[in-house]
Amino acid sequence: MKFVRTMRKTISRIDIELSSKIMYWTFVHKKLNLNTPTTFNEKLCWLKLREFPKNPQVIRCTDKYLVHNYIQEKGYKELLVKIIGVWEKTEDINWESLPNRFVLKCTHGCAYNIICTDKDTLDKKQAIKKLNTWLKEDFGLVSGEPHYSKIQRRIVCEEFLEGELKDYKFFCFNGIPRFYYVAITPNGDFHNMRCDFFWPNGEPADFYRLDHKRFESLPEMPNNLEQMLKIAKKLSEDFPFVRVDLMNVNNKLYFSELTFTPSAGIMPLAPDNADARIGEWLDLGVYNRM
């Protein structure tokens, strides 16, 4: 895995478009068409390479710390998980002052998370090593998403949320949530995530991800789905496309993040026509008119 990340970064430094094409072929098993993109994944790749690196609002809202300001501006301060501390380097962290349970994350990438459920048993040296590795890494080169490269690298400590957590991720096109997926990620391990797609009315969608396991039995429709849809509409209204990620913990909603290039535009979908169908909702011409 370390070798693969190193190779991705090396190729991205030389030619990030070539790096994206290699990743696209590896995961989607198709040739990436950036000249006349039609599928959802192709259009996301076009956006991450051509549009988002020069879009200050996208960069701001991708930053896991600065996005909190945007959420407050939209009137949803109550959805924000409490921030305990923000630091630019690990030496600045006062570990003794942290609560017994907390979550550490870096602002400039994905899966840069440490979940501490008991500070007394936390391997602090290992945690510091991980954080320092992440702070040194340019995630934009790893994933082929150059807008991540423009985010200030910082460590954020958030309050630990007690209870069963389910992620609800709403794919919003021009302020309209077209579909969402529910995900459960045991111990924050993205590789063991289970997920399934649903329509806004709570009915199962007719497509699914090939890179993650599905639920053995579909989760019931949450009784606060309408509230989540309302939030997703409001938070997405300024963008032609964004995925609004919310957390549902014991029937209480929290904001997670705004995701502009889900899975870096290399999310394998089935059946084969799903990618093209979803792509019809994403009008790249909107960006040319902005």
LOVODREN-675404 format. One line per 3 residues: number of its first residue (from 1); for each residue x, y, z of N, C-alpha, C. Coordinates in nm, 3 decimals, always signed. Each point is the difference from the previous one (the first is absolute). Layout:
<atoms>
NUM	X,Y,Z,X,Y,Z,X,Y,Z | ... $
</atoms>
This chain:
<atoms>
1	+0.083,-0.120,+0.000,-0.083,+0.120,+0.000,+0.087,+0.126,+0.000 | +0.107,-0.001,+0.081,+0.091,+0.114,+0.007,+0.067,+0.023,-0.135 | +0.037,-0.110,-0.067,+0.064,+0.010,-0.132,-0.095,+0.063,-0.101 $
4	-0.128,-0.042,+0.005,-0.100,+0.053,-0.093,-0.017,+0.150,+0.020 | -0.009,+0.043,+0.127,-0.014,+0.143,+0.029,+0.120,+0.078,-0.051 | +0.119,-0.056,+0.020,+0.122,+0.067,-0.046,+0.001,+0.014,-0.151 $
7	-0.041,-0.106,-0.070,-0.004,+0.004,-0.146,-0.102,+0.102,-0.049 | -0.117,+0.002,+0.065,-0.103,+0.098,-0.039,+0.054,+0.142,+0.013 | +0.064,+0.029,+0.114,+0.052,+0.135,+0.022,+0.108,+0.035,-0.101 $
10	+0.085,-0.097,-0.032,+0.108,+0.024,-0.095,-0.056,+0.032,-0.139 | -0.095,-0.081,-0.045,-0.060,+0.023,-0.132,-0.079,+0.130,-0.002 | -0.072,+0.029,+0.109,-0.081,+0.122,+0.007,+0.088,+0.125,-0.007 $
13	+0.118,-0.007,+0.062,+0.091,+0.116,-0.007,+0.043,+0.027,-0.143 | +0.016,-0.107,-0.078,+0.044,+0.014,-0.139,-0.117,+0.040,-0.090 | -0.113,-0.071,+0.016,-0.117,+0.023,-0.087,-0.124,-0.050,+0.074 $
16	-0.071,+0.091,+0.066,-0.114,-0.042,+0.083,-0.114,-0.053,-0.084 | -0.011,+0.046,-0.125,-0.104,-0.052,-0.089,+0.029,-0.146,-0.036 | +0.126,-0.030,-0.026,+0.039,-0.138,-0.028,-0.026,-0.088,+0.122 $
19	+0.032,+0.051,+0.118,-0.024,-0.074,+0.124,-0.148,-0.033,+0.015 | -0.086,+0.097,-0.031,-0.145,-0.022,+0.010,-0.047,-0.104,-0.101 | +0.057,+0.003,-0.118,-0.038,-0.098,-0.103,+0.039,-0.141,+0.041 $
22	+0.116,-0.013,+0.063,+0.044,-0.132,+0.047,-0.093,-0.051,+0.111 | -0.033,+0.088,+0.096,-0.090,-0.040,+0.108,-0.139,-0.034,-0.053 | -0.045,+0.075,-0.098,-0.132,-0.025,-0.059,-0.004,-0.137,-0.065 $
25	+0.104,-0.032,-0.076,+0.006,-0.131,-0.065,+0.007,-0.112,+0.104 | +0.074,+0.024,+0.108,+0.019,-0.101,+0.104,-0.130,-0.032,+0.072 | -0.080,+0.101,+0.031,-0.120,-0.020,+0.081,-0.129,-0.011,-0.081 $
28	-0.011,+0.078,-0.106,-0.123,-0.001,-0.079,+0.012,-0.094,-0.120 | +0.124,-0.035,-0.035,+0.028,-0.093,-0.110,-0.046,+0.055,-0.135 | +0.011,+0.132,-0.013,-0.032,+0.064,-0.127,+0.099,+0.112,-0.025 $
31	+0.008,+0.042,-0.126,+0.086,+0.113,-0.036,-0.070,+0.130,+0.037 | +0.073,+0.089,+0.066,-0.057,+0.127,+0.044,-0.011,+0.097,-0.117 | -0.120,+0.050,-0.023,-0.026,+0.097,-0.107,-0.017,+0.139,+0.062 $
34	+0.103,+0.083,-0.012,-0.006,+0.135,+0.055,-0.040,+0.104,-0.104 | +0.004,-0.037,-0.127,-0.034,+0.095,-0.107,-0.151,+0.020,-0.012 | -0.074,-0.111,+0.006,-0.147,+0.006,-0.005,-0.057,-0.092,+0.108 $
37	+0.019,+0.035,+0.127,-0.047,-0.086,+0.109,-0.152,-0.010,+0.003 | -0.050,-0.121,+0.021,-0.145,-0.021,+0.004,-0.046,-0.069,+0.128 | +0.082,-0.091,+0.054,-0.041,-0.072,+0.120,+0.027,+0.085,+0.124 $
40	-0.060,-0.040,+0.111,+0.018,+0.070,+0.126,+0.147,+0.003,+0.040 | +0.066,-0.115,-0.006,+0.141,-0.006,+0.038,+0.087,+0.083,-0.092 | -0.025,-0.005,-0.130,+0.079,+0.080,-0.094,-0.015,+0.149,+0.029 $
43	-0.122,+0.042,+0.028,-0.024,+0.142,+0.028,+0.065,+0.043,+0.132 | -0.001,-0.088,+0.099,+0.069,+0.032,+0.125,+0.150,+0.015,-0.024 | +0.057,-0.087,-0.083,+0.142,+0.010,-0.032,+0.031,+0.130,-0.073 $
46	-0.089,+0.039,-0.091,+0.018,+0.127,-0.070,-0.001,+0.116,+0.099 | -0.094,-0.004,+0.094,-0.011,+0.106,+0.100,+0.122,+0.006,+0.091 | +0.047,-0.116,+0.045,+0.112,+0.001,+0.095,+0.129,+0.047,-0.066 $
49	+0.011,-0.020,-0.132,+0.123,+0.039,-0.070,-0.008,+0.140,-0.060 | -0.118,+0.042,-0.045,-0.011,+0.124,-0.076,-0.066,+0.115,+0.076 | -0.092,-0.030,+0.090,-0.079,+0.106,+0.063,+0.031,+0.021,+0.148 $
52	-0.004,-0.105,+0.079,+0.006,+0.017,+0.144,+0.132,+0.057,+0.052 | +0.117,-0.027,-0.062,+0.125,+0.057,+0.052,+0.003,+0.153,-0.003 | -0.086,+0.063,-0.078,-0.003,+0.146,-0.009,-0.127,+0.059,+0.061 $
55	-0.074,-0.081,+0.075,-0.126,+0.043,+0.059,+0.017,+0.020,+0.152 | +0.014,+0.124,+0.046,+0.026,+0.025,+0.143,-0.108,-0.055,+0.093 | -0.126,+0.005,-0.044,-0.109,-0.048,+0.086,+0.006,-0.151,+0.017 $
58	+0.035,-0.071,-0.107,+0.015,-0.145,+0.009,+0.116,-0.035,+0.092 | +0.111,+0.070,-0.015,+0.118,-0.026,+0.085,-0.035,+0.027,+0.146 | -0.066,+0.111,+0.026,-0.040,+0.036,+0.136,-0.091,-0.105,+0.061 $
61	-0.097,-0.047,-0.076,-0.099,-0.094,+0.054,+0.050,-0.144,+0.001 | +0.113,-0.027,-0.065,+0.063,-0.131,+0.010,+0.085,-0.009,+0.126 | +0.050,+0.113,+0.046,+0.080,+0.009,+0.122,-0.088,-0.039,+0.119 $
64	+0.041,-0.103,+0.073,-0.083,-0.054,+0.107,-0.013,+0.093,+0.121 | +0.078,+0.106,+0.003,-0.014,+0.100,+0.105,-0.077,+0.123,-0.050 | +0.041,+0.055,-0.114,-0.063,+0.121,-0.051,-0.145,-0.021,-0.041 $
67	-0.036,-0.123,-0.037,-0.138,-0.025,-0.041,-0.099,+0.031,+0.113 | +0.047,-0.004,+0.123,-0.088,+0.032,+0.113,-0.055,+0.142,-0.012 | +0.082,+0.092,-0.053,-0.048,+0.138,-0.019,-0.114,+0.004,-0.100 $
70	+0.013,-0.079,-0.107,-0.105,-0.004,-0.103,-0.130,-0.055,+0.058 | +0.009,-0.104,+0.081,-0.120,-0.060,+0.060,-0.069,+0.101,+0.092 | +0.078,+0.076,+0.075,-0.059,+0.104,+0.086,-0.068,+0.108,-0.084 $
73	+0.064,+0.039,-0.110,-0.059,+0.101,-0.088,-0.135,-0.046,-0.056 | -0.016,-0.130,-0.017,-0.124,-0.055,-0.053,-0.105,-0.022,+0.108 | +0.034,+0.034,+0.125,-0.098,-0.008,+0.107,-0.010,-0.134,+0.069 $
76	+0.106,-0.083,-0.013,-0.007,-0.133,+0.059,+0.112,-0.023,+0.102 | +0.027,+0.099,+0.080,+0.104,-0.011,+0.103,-0.026,-0.118,+0.093 | -0.128,-0.028,+0.025,-0.034,-0.108,+0.095,+0.039,-0.138,-0.050 $
79	+0.031,-0.013,-0.129,+0.039,-0.129,-0.056,+0.148,-0.030,+0.018 | +0.078,+0.100,+0.037,+0.145,-0.016,+0.005,+0.045,-0.077,+0.123 | +0.089,-0.095,-0.023,+0.063,-0.071,+0.111,+0.097,+0.097,+0.068 $
82	-0.001,+0.000,+0.132,+0.084,+0.094,+0.076,+0.148,-0.022,-0.031 | +0.069,+0.109,-0.030,+0.145,-0.004,-0.022,+0.070,+0.029,+0.132 | +0.088,-0.092,+0.040,+0.072,+0.013,+0.126,+0.131,+0.076,-0.018 $
85	+0.064,-0.019,-0.116,+0.126,+0.069,-0.025,+0.041,-0.008,-0.146 | +0.084,+0.094,-0.042,+0.055,+0.003,-0.135,+0.149,+0.033,+0.011 | +0.083,-0.079,-0.068,+0.145,+0.020,+0.008,+0.065,-0.020,-0.136 $
88	+0.113,+0.068,-0.019,+0.074,-0.014,-0.125,+0.106,-0.109,+0.009 | +0.039,-0.037,+0.121,+0.099,-0.107,+0.017,-0.029,-0.078,+0.128 | +0.047,-0.124,+0.003,-0.031,-0.089,+0.113,+0.061,+0.049,+0.131 $
91	+0.110,+0.074,-0.009,+0.066,+0.049,+0.121,-0.089,+0.097,+0.078 | -0.098,+0.057,-0.067,-0.087,+0.098,+0.066,-0.117,-0.063,+0.075 | -0.021,-0.130,-0.019,-0.114,-0.068,+0.064,+0.027,-0.020,+0.148 $
94	-0.089,+0.047,+0.084,+0.007,-0.025,+0.144,-0.084,-0.124,+0.028 | +0.062,-0.115,-0.002,-0.072,-0.127,+0.012,-0.071,-0.012,+0.134 | +0.059,+0.056,+0.104,-0.060,-0.011,+0.133,-0.133,+0.073,+0.008 $
97	-0.016,+0.105,-0.080,-0.123,+0.080,+0.006,-0.114,-0.062,-0.080 | +0.029,-0.100,-0.081,-0.104,-0.061,-0.083,-0.091,-0.088,+0.085 | -0.127,-0.012,-0.038,-0.091,-0.089,+0.074,+0.037,-0.146,-0.019 $
100	-0.067,-0.088,+0.070,+0.034,-0.142,-0.009,-0.030,-0.057,-0.138 | -0.104,+0.052,-0.064,-0.036,-0.045,-0.135,+0.001,+0.121,-0.094 | +0.055,-0.021,-0.118,+0.007,+0.109,-0.097,+0.034,-0.057,-0.137 $
103	-0.008,+0.085,-0.101,+0.034,-0.037,-0.137,+0.100,+0.102,-0.054 | +0.111,-0.049,-0.054,+0.098,+0.085,-0.065,-0.009,-0.019,-0.151 | +0.007,+0.109,-0.074,-0.001,-0.010,-0.145,+0.085,+0.112,-0.058 $
106	+0.046,-0.023,-0.122,+0.073,+0.105,-0.072,-0.094,+0.068,-0.098 | +0.027,+0.126,-0.026,-0.093,+0.083,-0.076,+0.009,-0.020,-0.151 | +0.105,-0.064,-0.049,+0.035,+0.008,-0.142,-0.011,-0.132,-0.076 $
109	-0.078,-0.096,+0.050,-0.008,-0.127,-0.071,-0.115,-0.086,+0.048 | +0.001,-0.124,-0.044,-0.103,-0.097,+0.039,+0.065,-0.116,+0.075 | -0.075,-0.055,+0.095,+0.044,-0.114,+0.081,+0.121,+0.035,+0.087 $
112	+0.018,+0.128,+0.028,+0.103,+0.043,+0.095,-0.068,+0.016,+0.137 | -0.039,-0.112,+0.061,-0.077,+0.004,+0.124,+0.059,-0.092,+0.105 | -0.002,+0.046,+0.124,+0.035,-0.084,+0.115,-0.116,+0.010,+0.099 $
115	-0.062,-0.113,+0.028,-0.113,-0.003,+0.094,+0.050,-0.054,+0.133 | -0.003,+0.083,+0.101,+0.045,-0.041,+0.133,-0.122,-0.023,+0.090 | -0.016,-0.124,+0.045,-0.111,-0.033,+0.090,+0.043,-0.009,+0.146 $
118	+0.132,+0.002,+0.023,+0.053,-0.004,+0.136,+0.142,+0.057,-0.002 | +0.016,+0.120,+0.051,+0.130,+0.068,-0.007,+0.108,-0.077,+0.074 | -0.038,-0.074,+0.105,+0.099,-0.074,+0.079,+0.064,-0.113,-0.080 $
121	-0.072,-0.053,-0.098,+0.054,-0.111,-0.080,+0.048,+0.046,-0.138 | -0.012,+0.128,-0.029,+0.045,+0.052,-0.129,+0.152,-0.008,-0.011 | +0.048,-0.055,-0.111,+0.143,+0.000,-0.029,+0.036,+0.138,-0.056 $
124	+0.040,+0.088,+0.088,+0.022,+0.139,-0.039,+0.114,+0.014,-0.101 | +0.106,-0.079,+0.018,+0.112,+0.006,-0.094,-0.043,-0.039,-0.140 | -0.083,-0.104,-0.008,-0.050,-0.044,-0.130,-0.094,+0.105,-0.060 $
127	-0.083,+0.060,+0.084,-0.091,+0.104,-0.048,+0.078,+0.119,-0.055 | +0.104,+0.042,+0.072,+0.083,+0.112,-0.046,+0.070,-0.035,-0.131 | +0.047,-0.123,-0.010,+0.067,-0.045,-0.123,-0.096,+0.008,-0.119 $
130	-0.124,-0.048,+0.020,-0.100,+0.006,-0.107,-0.029,+0.144,-0.040 | -0.023,+0.085,+0.099,-0.034,+0.139,-0.028,+0.113,+0.070,-0.075 | +0.124,-0.024,+0.041,+0.113,+0.063,-0.068,+0.013,-0.049,-0.144 $
133	-0.027,-0.129,-0.021,+0.003,-0.055,-0.136,-0.105,+0.067,-0.086 | -0.121,+0.015,+0.054,-0.109,+0.063,-0.076,+0.029,+0.147,-0.028 | +0.056,+0.071,+0.098,+0.029,+0.142,-0.018,+0.104,+0.023,-0.110 $
136	+0.090,-0.095,-0.015,+0.104,+0.012,-0.103,-0.052,-0.037,-0.139 | -0.112,-0.072,-0.005,-0.047,-0.055,-0.126,-0.092,+0.098,-0.074 | +0.024,+0.014,-0.129,-0.087,+0.078,-0.088,-0.109,-0.093,-0.051 $
139	-0.117,+0.003,+0.065,-0.106,-0.093,-0.037,-0.048,+0.021,-0.142 | +0.008,+0.122,-0.049,-0.042,+0.028,-0.137,+0.078,-0.081,-0.102 | +0.127,-0.028,+0.030,+0.082,-0.083,-0.089,-0.037,-0.147,+0.013 $
142	-0.037,-0.042,+0.120,-0.038,-0.140,+0.023,-0.126,-0.035,-0.078 | -0.100,+0.088,+0.006,-0.132,-0.030,-0.056,-0.022,+0.059,-0.138 | +0.093,+0.085,-0.045,-0.022,+0.068,-0.127,-0.108,+0.106,+0.009 $
145	-0.014,+0.061,+0.118,-0.099,+0.106,+0.024,+0.075,+0.127,+0.042 | +0.048,+0.079,-0.096,+0.091,+0.111,+0.033,-0.058,+0.108,+0.090 | -0.133,+0.008,+0.013,-0.053,+0.102,+0.092,+0.037,-0.031,+0.145 $
148	+0.023,-0.128,+0.033,+0.045,-0.034,+0.135,+0.139,+0.055,+0.028 | +0.082,+0.013,-0.104,+0.137,+0.049,+0.017,+0.004,+0.145,+0.047 | -0.110,+0.072,-0.017,-0.003,+0.142,+0.034,-0.058,+0.028,+0.138 $
151	-0.026,-0.107,+0.075,-0.056,+0.014,+0.135,+0.114,+0.009,+0.102 | -0.012,+0.091,+0.095,+0.100,+0.010,+0.107,-0.006,-0.126,+0.085 | +0.116,-0.059,+0.024,+0.006,-0.127,+0.074,-0.001,+0.026,+0.150 $
154	-0.105,-0.048,+0.063,-0.016,+0.017,+0.144,-0.061,-0.124,+0.063 | +0.010,-0.010,+0.131,-0.062,-0.107,+0.077,-0.121,+0.058,+0.073 | -0.111,-0.070,-0.007,-0.121,+0.042,+0.072,-0.039,-0.110,+0.098 $
157	-0.033,+0.039,+0.121,-0.053,-0.094,+0.099,-0.147,+0.029,+0.020 | -0.082,-0.102,-0.018,-0.145,+0.015,+0.015,-0.052,-0.086,+0.114 | -0.114,+0.039,+0.049,-0.070,-0.076,+0.103,-0.036,-0.139,-0.052 $
160	+0.013,-0.100,+0.084,-0.039,-0.137,-0.035,-0.152,-0.013,+0.013 | -0.063,-0.053,-0.103,-0.145,-0.016,+0.001,-0.036,-0.138,+0.053 | -0.074,-0.003,+0.109,-0.040,-0.125,+0.063,-0.122,-0.058,-0.071 $
163	+0.000,-0.132,-0.023,-0.115,-0.066,-0.058,+0.028,-0.056,-0.139 | -0.099,-0.070,-0.055,+0.015,-0.059,-0.134,-0.006,+0.110,-0.105 | +0.101,+0.003,-0.083,+0.011,+0.105,-0.101,-0.024,-0.057,-0.139 $
166	-0.090,+0.065,-0.074,-0.022,-0.033,-0.141,+0.026,+0.125,-0.083 | +0.070,-0.019,-0.110,+0.027,+0.110,-0.093,-0.106,+0.003,-0.108 | -0.050,+0.119,-0.027,-0.095,+0.021,-0.110,+0.063,+0.102,-0.095 $
169	+0.023,-0.044,-0.123,+0.073,+0.082,-0.096,-0.092,+0.032,-0.118 | -0.034,+0.128,-0.013,-0.099,+0.045,-0.098,+0.069,+0.061,-0.122 | -0.027,-0.058,-0.116,+0.058,+0.046,-0.126,-0.093,+0.107,-0.057 $
172	+0.048,+0.125,+0.003,-0.087,+0.114,-0.032,+0.045,+0.068,-0.129 | -0.095,+0.017,-0.091,+0.025,+0.063,-0.129,-0.083,+0.127,-0.008 | +0.067,+0.116,-0.009,-0.069,+0.129,-0.003,-0.098,+0.016,+0.117 $
175	+0.045,-0.041,+0.117,-0.081,+0.016,+0.119,-0.110,-0.102,+0.019 | +0.000,-0.104,-0.083,-0.103,-0.105,+0.010,+0.066,-0.133,+0.039 | -0.033,-0.057,+0.115,+0.052,-0.133,+0.036,-0.068,-0.106,-0.088 $
178	+0.076,-0.058,-0.092,-0.056,-0.098,-0.093,-0.002,-0.141,+0.059 | +0.098,-0.030,+0.082,+0.006,-0.131,+0.067,+0.100,+0.012,+0.115 | +0.005,-0.102,+0.082,+0.096,-0.001,+0.111,+0.041,-0.143,+0.029 $
181	+0.108,-0.014,+0.075,+0.029,-0.135,+0.049,+0.023,+0.003,+0.150 | -0.036,-0.113,+0.061,+0.020,-0.021,+0.142,+0.126,-0.084,+0.016 | +0.084,+0.037,+0.095,+0.124,-0.074,+0.021,+0.025,-0.022,+0.148 $
184	+0.051,-0.117,+0.031,+0.049,-0.030,+0.135,+0.146,-0.039,-0.015 | +0.086,+0.067,+0.076,+0.145,-0.022,-0.010,+0.052,-0.043,+0.136 | +0.015,-0.131,+0.024,+0.045,-0.048,+0.131,+0.136,+0.057,+0.039 $
187	+0.007,+0.062,+0.118,+0.125,+0.054,+0.053,+0.067,+0.100,-0.095 | -0.079,+0.061,-0.086,+0.056,+0.098,-0.092,+0.083,-0.059,-0.111 | -0.006,-0.132,-0.019,+0.078,-0.068,-0.104,-0.076,+0.004,-0.131 $
190	+0.040,+0.089,-0.090,-0.069,+0.021,-0.127,-0.003,-0.126,-0.084 | +0.103,-0.084,+0.012,+0.008,-0.120,-0.083,-0.106,-0.104,+0.039 | -0.055,+0.011,+0.120,-0.104,-0.093,+0.045,-0.139,+0.062,-0.004 $
193	-0.012,+0.111,-0.070,-0.128,+0.070,-0.007,-0.104,-0.083,-0.076 | -0.123,+0.006,+0.049,-0.116,-0.057,-0.072,-0.092,+0.116,-0.039 | -0.054,-0.005,-0.121,-0.086,+0.110,-0.042,-0.098,-0.045,-0.107 $
196	-0.110,+0.075,-0.011,-0.099,-0.021,-0.105,-0.063,+0.134,-0.036 | -0.040,+0.012,-0.127,-0.061,+0.123,-0.051,-0.152,-0.002,+0.016 | -0.057,+0.120,+0.018,-0.145,+0.015,+0.012,-0.044,+0.126,-0.074 $
199	-0.126,-0.002,-0.043,-0.062,+0.119,-0.057,-0.047,+0.092,+0.113 | -0.030,+0.127,-0.029,-0.043,+0.093,+0.106,-0.124,-0.044,+0.077 | -0.084,-0.086,-0.060,-0.118,-0.049,+0.072,+0.030,-0.119,+0.090 $
202	+0.128,-0.037,+0.009,+0.040,-0.110,+0.087,-0.001,-0.136,-0.066 | -0.046,-0.009,-0.125,-0.002,-0.127,-0.072,+0.141,-0.034,-0.049 | +0.037,-0.129,+0.000,+0.133,-0.039,-0.048,+0.021,+0.039,-0.146 $
205	+0.117,+0.053,-0.031,+0.034,+0.035,-0.138,+0.037,-0.126,-0.076 | +0.003,+0.011,-0.133,+0.026,-0.118,-0.084,+0.145,-0.004,-0.047 | +0.091,+0.051,+0.083,+0.143,-0.008,-0.031,+0.077,-0.010,+0.132 $
208	+0.126,-0.038,-0.008,+0.079,-0.019,+0.121,+0.149,+0.012,-0.031 | +0.079,+0.014,+0.104,+0.145,+0.008,-0.013,+0.059,-0.139,-0.009 | +0.103,-0.014,-0.082,+0.069,-0.128,-0.014,+0.121,-0.010,+0.093 $
211	+0.041,+0.111,+0.058,+0.123,+0.001,+0.081,-0.027,-0.013,+0.149 | -0.126,-0.018,+0.039,-0.032,-0.021,+0.141,-0.111,-0.104,+0.014 | -0.002,-0.065,+0.116,-0.105,-0.097,+0.027,-0.133,+0.072,+0.020 $
214	-0.107,-0.070,-0.033,-0.134,+0.053,+0.023,-0.053,-0.054,+0.133 | -0.110,+0.057,+0.047,-0.062,-0.048,+0.123,-0.064,-0.137,-0.025 | +0.011,-0.089,+0.096,-0.068,-0.129,-0.011,-0.151,+0.020,+0.008 $
217	-0.043,+0.093,+0.083,-0.141,+0.041,+0.004,-0.001,+0.152,+0.002 | -0.080,+0.060,-0.088,+0.002,+0.145,-0.016,-0.046,+0.071,+0.127 | +0.067,+0.108,+0.037,-0.043,+0.077,+0.118,-0.136,+0.065,-0.024 $
220	-0.075,+0.015,+0.107,-0.131,+0.063,-0.011,+0.015,+0.149,-0.032 | -0.102,+0.055,-0.064,+0.001,+0.142,-0.032,-0.003,+0.080,+0.130 | +0.092,+0.094,+0.021,+0.001,+0.076,+0.125,-0.120,+0.093,+0.008 $
223	-0.048,+0.023,+0.122,-0.118,+0.087,+0.014,+0.034,+0.148,-0.015 | +0.130,+0.032,-0.010,+0.039,+0.140,-0.022,+0.055,+0.021,-0.142 | -0.041,-0.087,-0.094,+0.048,+0.012,-0.138,-0.040,+0.134,-0.061 $
226	-0.123,+0.044,+0.022,-0.044,+0.127,-0.057,+0.085,+0.117,+0.051 | +0.037,-0.007,+0.126,+0.086,+0.104,+0.057,+0.137,-0.002,-0.067 | +0.053,-0.120,-0.023,+0.130,-0.012,-0.066,-0.006,+0.054,-0.143 $
229	-0.108,-0.030,-0.071,-0.015,+0.049,-0.137,-0.006,+0.153,-0.003 | -0.069,+0.058,+0.097,-0.009,+0.146,+0.009,+0.139,+0.061,+0.023 | +0.076,-0.062,+0.089,+0.137,+0.048,+0.028,+0.087,-0.013,-0.124 $
232	-0.010,-0.115,-0.067,+0.081,-0.023,-0.120,-0.030,+0.103,-0.108 | -0.127,+0.033,-0.017,-0.039,+0.102,-0.099,+0.064,+0.135,+0.032 | -0.006,+0.038,+0.125,+0.053,+0.131,+0.040,+0.152,+0.006,-0.015 $
235	+0.068,-0.105,+0.044,+0.146,+0.001,-0.003,+0.057,-0.016,-0.141 | -0.082,-0.050,-0.092,+0.049,-0.024,-0.137,-0.043,+0.108,-0.098 | -0.078,+0.098,+0.045,-0.064,+0.094,-0.092,+0.100,+0.088,-0.077 $
238	+0.121,+0.015,+0.050,+0.099,+0.086,-0.066,+0.087,-0.074,-0.102 | -0.024,-0.130,-0.017,+0.090,-0.079,-0.083,-0.077,-0.080,-0.105 | +0.049,-0.005,-0.125,-0.062,-0.087,-0.101,+0.002,-0.148,+0.041 $
241	+0.106,-0.040,+0.072,+0.001,-0.135,+0.058,+0.080,+0.002,+0.130 | -0.052,-0.069,+0.100,+0.074,-0.030,+0.122,-0.071,-0.114,+0.071 | +0.076,-0.080,+0.071,-0.060,-0.103,+0.085,+0.001,+0.052,+0.143 $
244	-0.118,+0.005,+0.059,-0.016,+0.048,+0.137,-0.001,-0.121,+0.093 | +0.098,-0.008,+0.088,+0.015,-0.114,+0.089,-0.047,+0.036,+0.140 | -0.098,-0.075,+0.049,-0.054,+0.020,+0.133,+0.017,-0.126,+0.082 $
247	+0.006,+0.016,+0.131,+0.007,-0.113,+0.092,-0.127,-0.005,+0.084 | -0.054,-0.119,+0.015,-0.119,-0.022,+0.081,+0.040,-0.084,+0.120 | -0.001,+0.061,+0.118,+0.042,-0.069,+0.122,-0.115,+0.005,+0.100 $
250	-0.059,-0.116,+0.025,-0.114,-0.007,+0.093,-0.109,+0.101,-0.037 | -0.024,+0.008,-0.130,-0.106,+0.087,-0.055,+0.032,+0.150,+0.010 | +0.125,+0.032,+0.031,+0.045,+0.140,+0.000,+0.095,+0.019,-0.118 $
253	-0.018,+0.110,-0.072,+0.078,+0.023,-0.122,+0.121,+0.088,+0.026 | +0.110,-0.035,-0.069,+0.122,+0.078,+0.004,+0.053,+0.017,-0.142 | +0.065,+0.112,-0.024,+0.067,+0.020,-0.129,+0.132,-0.077,-0.001 $
256	+0.030,-0.064,-0.112,+0.126,-0.072,-0.015,+0.095,+0.076,-0.093 | -0.036,+0.012,-0.128,+0.085,+0.073,-0.094,-0.075,+0.025,-0.130 | +0.056,+0.087,-0.083,-0.044,+0.020,-0.137,+0.104,-0.064,-0.091 $
259	-0.046,-0.085,-0.090,+0.090,-0.075,-0.087,-0.030,+0.036,-0.145 | +0.098,+0.056,-0.067,-0.022,+0.047,-0.137,+0.042,-0.102,-0.106 | +0.086,-0.091,+0.036,+0.043,-0.104,-0.095,-0.004,-0.136,+0.069 $
262	-0.121,-0.055,+0.022,-0.012,-0.129,+0.070,+0.088,-0.108,-0.063 | +0.078,-0.065,+0.085,+0.090,-0.107,-0.043,+0.095,+0.047,-0.110 | +0.027,+0.130,-0.003,+0.093,+0.059,-0.098,-0.043,-0.023,-0.144 $
265	-0.130,-0.029,-0.020,-0.049,-0.024,-0.135,+0.039,-0.135,-0.056 | +0.028,-0.094,+0.089,+0.035,-0.136,-0.045,-0.083,-0.102,+0.078 | -0.130,+0.028,+0.014,-0.089,-0.087,+0.076,-0.068,-0.100,-0.094 $
268	+0.038,-0.127,+0.004,-0.062,-0.099,-0.089,-0.144,-0.028,+0.040 | -0.090,+0.008,-0.099,-0.143,-0.017,+0.025,-0.057,-0.113,-0.085 | -0.105,-0.060,+0.049,-0.074,-0.102,-0.075,-0.149,+0.029,+0.016 $
271	-0.081,-0.031,-0.102,+0.038,-0.056,-0.130,+0.080,+0.099,-0.084 | +0.044,-0.045,-0.115,+0.095,+0.076,-0.080,-0.053,+0.136,-0.044 | -0.132,+0.013,-0.014,-0.055,+0.128,-0.050,-0.022,+0.103,+0.111 $
274	+0.023,-0.038,+0.125,-0.026,+0.091,+0.113,+0.086,+0.125,-0.008 | +0.125,-0.016,-0.034,+0.093,+0.114,-0.006,-0.048,+0.105,-0.100 | -0.046,-0.045,-0.117,-0.048,+0.092,-0.103,-0.132,+0.065,+0.041 $
277	-0.089,-0.077,+0.063,-0.129,+0.055,+0.044,+0.020,+0.112,+0.101 | +0.087,-0.024,+0.097,+0.026,+0.102,+0.102,+0.068,+0.121,-0.063 | +0.086,-0.026,-0.098,+0.071,+0.108,-0.066,-0.091,+0.100,-0.069 $
280	-0.120,-0.042,-0.037,-0.094,+0.091,-0.066,-0.043,+0.114,+0.091 | +0.006,-0.020,+0.132,-0.039,+0.105,+0.094,+0.107,+0.108,+0.017 | +0.123,-0.032,-0.039,+0.111,+0.093,+0.023,+0.033,+0.075,-0.129 $
283	-0.036,+0.127,-0.004,+0.019,+0.084,-0.118,+0.129,+0.081,+0.015 | +0.104,-0.039,-0.073,+0.127,+0.071,+0.009,-0.009,+0.140,-0.059 | -0.098,+0.021,-0.086,-0.018,+0.133,-0.058,-0.029,+0.106,+0.104 $
286	-0.055,-0.042,+0.114,-0.029,+0.094,+0.109,+0.129,+0.068,+0.046 | +0.109,-0.078,+0.005,+0.127,+0.056,+0.047,+0.055,+0.102,-0.098 | -0.023,-0.021,-0.128,+0.046,+0.095,-0.101,-0.077,+0.131,+0.006 $
289	-0.121,-0.006,+0.058,-0.084,+0.120,+0.008,+0.015,+0.075,+0.133 | +0.079,-0.059,+0.092,+0.014,+0.061,+0.133,+0.103,+0.113,-0.003 $
</atoms>
